[in-house]
């Protein structure tokens, strides 16, 4: 299969401004002084990413991070047999690729355009220059990363106890956030064709379990299919299921 890889603009004419609030959506910069965040934004360069275009591959050098200004990307890993497992969908205001700034490790996953997107790339060199000039950035990162590691460990343990329906509901709501289009009467069309296998990879269960859950919801008119796209017919029920899952965790 042929891939198209995104190219970062090197033109000074294409300067892009990242709102400090967007950078603060990243756990690395939440709570960081606004002036320091603005200093990092000055190093940003624009990136245009098409649907199914590769932003970077697993194993690539961690040369910087990306702020998603508009659009959505999917984060995935690929088996030796070429099977893709989607880990997450990230959309407007979120950050991808920042972990490599901490430990200098290679990219741990593939990131691909889930729909046409505009991003801002902050190169590692620009980040390090800003952090060297302002050591408070490094101190802040050490504190926040420790907090995130604790939160991740707790979340992983809790997920083992989440009901299947709650996990599928959370995934459908996440897809609606990334690709949703209102179609009236409180209904939301997920304008992104995704298979049961794709949803199962995000949930982390067998495809058959997801198929049974979605078939049941279709009978109960919680979701429907319109021209191959899923539509959330009863979003309050999905939110209730997702909320119950969180409470039980």
Secondary structure, DSSP 8 states (H G I E B T S, - for coil): ----B------GGGB----HHHHTTSTTTTT--HHHHHHHHTTEEEEEE-TT-EEE-TT----EEEEEEEEEEEEEEE-TT--EEEEEEEETT-EES-THHHH-----SEEEEEEEEEEEEEEHHHHHHHHHH-THHHHHHHHHHHHHHHHHHHHHHHHTTS-HHHHHHHHHHHHHHHHEEEEETTEEEE-S---HHHHHHHHTS-HHHHHHHHHHHHHTTSEEEETTEEEES-HHHHHHHHHHHHHH-
